[in-house]
Structure formats: structure tokens, C-alpha cells
């Protein structure tokens, strides 16, 4: 394995820990993880691009890993997250970068490119498409597939888990913290083609009284070494044992602030930089081919490319070689190499 070098950038408002590999004078590519991850989840992508001459950087986002973890929920609003990345980018020399985001990292990468276009050469969004008015429950519910999720039975569709975090935050954190290893192992499962077009478990939290029902804890689950290499999974578990799920889950508590922040973007949040979306065919929550979820992105991106991979939600972990290949093809096509 290529050595990933650990660094930290400290400012009066925040400390960002990040991993780096590749030549310091190479073109800059910055990988932003989502929930519930750390920068190390990008190992395969970092190794692929660093070997080809890119300067690869993968931060632990706010509340994760070795980066600062404020206690107030409003400290996890999108404006703060983008502010962290602006500071990091300045620290790295401020050359325009390719920004790659997965899950919650995707809204951060998109917002940064919309509000700070001079810092971006292009943006890659994985699993979660771009929402120019904010990745927020009020903007997600109108796009639900009502044939699959009738409104009377599933008012929030596959986003019921999001609603449950808002209405039962303390329970959600407590249930997940009860057994960190089992929680993370149970969350990181590969996609299943049989689940495509079926009701997602994420739609059932309210009905079941939580992700783990009356048990209020994850069942003992063996981690999948095909997703996280065992040594890396141990680092992930240690990070969450130190912080618990409160900081990570707090990202979901700022809908109104995030909508307001995106409303301040020029041109209605339109992305003028080349944009690639990588979709998981079997993603039970975010697949854009079986719902209207991709429509706001399609309308808001001047130069959008999209590709599909046979995987679930954890694309960078499930398709370690295919994700870099898809990005590489797009970079070459758009002459961003």
C-alpha cells in the first residue's frame, strides 16, 4: 500500500486533519467523505491517482476522525463545512482543484463549486446528486417515487431515516453509540441487485421505532473486508469510539440554514464547472434512474456527465477500481487531466 501522509491545518476557527499522497506539484484533487466515514475511506482512489501524478488530499470532515468536533449542532451547517474546505484549500496553495464528494461530501463539494467557482476546475459527485437549493428534507420529499412510496404510508419515502434523526436525535445517537463496531459493520454492506426498486429499510425507521427497533443497538455483525480493509476498519472504529455519532449525525440538523446558504449562491446555485455524477445502480436511497432525484442536478449543471456502476451506496468502497476509472475517463474527456 502507498504511504498516506498525515497532516493538520489549524486556524482560529477549526482544525482539519487530512491525508495526502502524490507529488506536491501535481494537479490537485480533494476527496470529501460523507456519513459515517473518515478520509481514509478514499484509500483506493488516492493510491490510483497519486500513482498517476496527482496531488491527492482527503480530509477528515468536521466532527470526524482527528478534525475538530464542535458541540453545537449549528456548527455543522453547510456554510461551516464549506468554510473548512476553503481554509484547507488556501492552506494547500489555492490552485483550482478537482473536488470529489461522496454521500454528505457531495453537497459540500457542490456548494463549494457553486459559491467559490474559482477554487474548482471540476466536481465529481458520488451517490448523492447536487441540489442547487440545498440537500435538505423539504427539497427531497417532492422527488420521492410515489408509486413505490405512497404518501399515506410513507410520507417521507426513503428519507424517513432523515426525519427520524430530526425527531428522535438523542435516541438515534444513543442507539448507534451502544456498540460502535456493530453499528459500523452493519451500515457498511455491499449493494444487492435484488433490492433495486424495492422498499428501502431507510423508509421504516419511524414504523420500527428506530434503526434497531426495540433492541436499541445493532446486532453483532462481522465487518466486510471487501469494503474496508481490516486495518482501516479498525481506524474507523477507533475514530467513532472517540467521538461517537453525535457530531456525524448533527450534519442532518441544519436544513433551514443550508437552504438559506444555497440561496446566497450566484445564478441560483448553478454549477458552471464540468460535473460528473456517479450513480449506484442498486443504491436503495439515492439512485437517480428510478426516481426524480436527479432532476434538480440536471437543470442546475451546465456541463453534466453521468455514469452508472453496479453497486449500492458505498461506491468508493464497493468499486475501488471502477470509481477511479470513471473519474479518469471523465477527466480525459473534459481535458482536465
N, C-alpha and C positions, 0 to 999 in steps of 0.2 A: 504494500500500500504506500502511496505517496505521502510524505510528511505534510501535515497541515499545521501551519504555524499559528499559535495563539497570540492575539494582541488585544489591547483595550484602548478605546478612545474615551477620555474623560473630559467633560465640560461642566460648568456650574450647574447645569440642569439635568444632566444624565450621563451615565457610563454605559457604553456599548462594548461588549466583548465580541470579538469576531475571529473567524478562522480565515487564513489566507494561504494561497499556493499559486505558483506560476511566477513568471518574470515580472519584476516591478515595473518595467517599461512596456509591458504588453497591453493590449486593449482591455479595458476594464469591464468585467461582468460581475454583477452583485446579485446574490441569491437570497431571497427573503422567504423564510419559512412561515408556516401558519400554526394552527392549533392541532394538537398539543405537541409541539416539536421543539427542536433546537437547531442551531446552524449545522450541526454535524449530520443532519439528515440528508444534506446535499453532497455527501462524500463522493458518490459515483459521478455526479455531474462536475464537481470540482476537479476530480482526477482526470476526467476526459478532456476538459477544456484547458486546464493548466498544462497538460502534456502537449497541447497544440499551440501554446504560446500566449494564452490569455492570463491576465491577472485576475484571479478568482477570489472573491470575498464573500463570506457567508456569516452575517451577524447572528447572535442570539438577540431576538427581538425583545422589546421592553416587557419585563415580567418573566422572562425565560432565561434558563441557563445561568450564566455569570454576569448578565447585564442587570442594570438597576431594576428593582421591583417596587415601585411606589405602592402605598397602601390605599389611596383614594381611587374609587372606580373611575372618576372622570379623568384621571391621569392616563387612562388607556384609550382615550378618544383618538380618532384617526389623525387629527391635527398634531397631536403629540407624537404619534408614531412616525408620521412623515417628517416632523421636525427632527427626530432622532436620526433618520436616514439622511437628511440634508446635512446635519452636523458630521455624520460619518463620511459622506461623500466629500465634504470640504476637507476633512482630515486626510482623505486619500488622494487629494490633489485636484479634485473637482473637474477632471476630464469627463466629458459626457460618457455615460455608461449604458450598457445593456442591463436592464433591470428585469429579473426573473422572480416571479412570485407564485407561491403555491398556497391554496386554501386562504386563510386570512392575509397571507403575504401578498396575494393578488390584489385586493383592494388597496393595500399600501403602495404597491408598485404602480397601479393605475392612477391613484390620486397624485402621487409624486410626479408622474409624467404629465398629468393634466395641469397641475399648479406650478410645476417647475420644469417646463419643457426643455430649457437649456441644459439641464442636467441629464437628459435622456437622449440616446441615439435610437432606442427602440425598446419595446417592452414585451415580455413573454408572460402570459397569464396561464396558469395551470390549474385545472379543476374548477376554479371559481371565476366566472366571466366578469367583465367590467360592467359596473353600474354607475353611469355618469351622475346620478342623483344620490348615490350612496348605497353601499351594501348594508341594507337595513331592512328589518322585517316589513315595514309599510311598503317598501319597494319590491319585496319578494312575493308577498301574498297574491297580488293581482296576476302574477305569471304562473301560478300553480295550474297543473293539468287537472281540471275539474272532472274529467272523465274517470281518471284514476282516483282522485281525492274529492268526492262530492263535498260541497261546502257544509252541509248539515252534519256530516260525520267527521270530517277532517278540516275544520275551518282554517288551520294553518298548514295543511298538507304535510309535506316532508320537513317543513320548518317548525313543526311542533316542538322539537327539541330546543330551538331558539326561544320560543315562547316560554317553555318550561324554565330555562335558565333565568329569564326575566322575572317570572312569578315565584320561583322556588330556588332562588340563588343559593341560600345557605345550605339547603338540603343537597343541591347538586354538588357543591364543593365538598361537603362532608361525605357524601356517598363515594365520590371519586378518591378522596384522600384516605378512605378507610383501608384500602390495600392498593398502594401506588403501582406495584408491579403487575398485579392482576388487571387493574384498570387499563394501563397502557398496553398490556399484551392483548386484552380483549378488544381494544379500539383498533389496533393495527392488524387487520385481517385483509387478505387479498380480495379483489373483486370476484364476483361469481356471475357468470353469464346467465344463470338461471334466475337471478334477481332482477334482470332488466325488465322494466315495465310492470314490476310488482310493487306492492305497498312497502315502503321503506320502514325499518324499525324506528327510524328517527321520527316517524309520524305518530308513534304510540306512547311517548313518554307520559303525557297527561293521563291517558287512559290507564296506564300501568302504574301510575304513582311514582314515576321516575325511571331512569335508565335501567336500574337494577330491581325495580319493584319493591316488594316488602323486605327483601334481603338487605337493601340499602348498602350493598357493596358488590363489587364484581366477583363473579365466580372464579376460582383458581383457573388460570389459563396459561398454557405454555406459549411463550413468545415465538413468533415465526422467524427463524433465522434467515429466510429468503428475503425478508423485508429489511429488518435491522440486523446487521452483523452482531453477534452476541456481545462483543466488547463495546460496540457503540450503543447497543440497547442498555447495557449497564450504566453508561454515562448518562443516557436519557433518564433512567430511573433515579439515579443519584440526584440529578438536577431537580426532578419533581419532588423528591423526598425533602430537599432543602426548602423549596418554595410552596409546595402543594399546588392545587389547581385554582386557588383564588385569583392570583394575578392573570393567569391564562384565560379563565372564564370571564374576567372583568372586561375583556375586549368586546363582549356582547352587550354591554350595558350602556352604550352611548349612541343609540340610534338618532336621537334628535340632534345632538351635537355633530354627528357625522354627516347627516343630511344637510345641516346648515353649512358645514365646512365645504362640501362639494358644491353647494350653491354659489360659493365665492369663486369658483374656478372660472377662468375665461371661456367664452364660447360654449357655455352650458356644460362644461366638463369634457368637451370634445377632445379626443386623442389625435393629435396630428402626426405623431411618430409612427413608424411601422409597428404593427402589433400582431403577435401570434397568440392564438388560443389553442391549448392542447386539452382535448376533451377525453374523458374516460368513458368508453362505451358502456360500462357496467356501473357507473357511478350512481348510487341509489338516490342521491340528493341533487347533484349539480349537472347531470347530463343535459346538454342543450339540444339534443336531437329528438327527445321525446317530450319536450315542453317548450314554452315560450321564453325560457330563461335567458336565451342568448339574444333576444330581440333588442334590448337596450344597448348592448355592446355593438351589435351590427349597425345600429343607427348612429352610434357615437364615435366610431373609429373610421378615419379617413382611408386607412390602408390596413385592412384586416385580413389575415390569413388564419385558417383553422384546420386542424388535423385531429384525427381520432386514433386512439390506441386502445387495444383490448385489455382493459384494466378497470379497477374500481376507482376509489377516491384518492388513494395514496400513490399517485402516478410516479413521482420521482423514486419511490422505493420499490414499486412493483415492476417498473420498466426502466431499470437502471441504464441500460444501453440505448433503448429506443428513444428516451426523452432527449439525451444529448444529440442523437442523430436527427431528430425532428428539428431541434433548435439549429443545429449546424446547417441543415438544408435550407431553412428559412433565412439564416444569416447570409448564406451564399446567394440565394435568390434575390435578396434585398440589397446585396452588395454592402453589407455591414461587417464583413469579415475583416 
